[in-house]
Amino acid sequence: MNPAVLDVFALSIIAGGRSATYPGIAGHEPDLEVARENASKIDKSMDELRKVVPDAGSYLSESNFFEQSWQQS
């Protein structure tokens, strides 16, 4: 957990949702194009949040799977 979490005044959740996918099971395969679009939208939202709070922290269950600087976050 990032120590910044201990001094927070707000919690922001930026997420994407989708039904479960199962590779190899017809009708339930992952759609990589949609996944990439959703990841891009989340990245853009995070960029906007970082403009306001550049050194924000997170705790593990609310982390961004694609976070580039996960060690700091």
C-alpha positions, 0 to 999 in steps of 0.5 A, a space after each residue: 500500500 502506498 503511504 499516500 493512501 493514509 492521508 486521502 480525502 477522496 477515492 476515485 475508481 476508474 474502471 471498465 466492466 465486461 462479462 467473463 471471457 473464456 478462451 477456447 469456449 465458443 461465444 465467450 472468447 476475449 475480444 482483444 480489440 474491445 479490451 484495448 479500446 477499454 484500456 485506452 479509455 481508462 488510461 486517458 481517464 487516469 491521465 486527467 486524474 493525474 493532472 489534478 493529483 500527480 502523486 496519488 497512491 493506490 492500494 492493491 485491490 484498486 490498482 491499475 493492471 496496466 500501471 506503468 509506475 506501479 512501484 510508486 503507485 
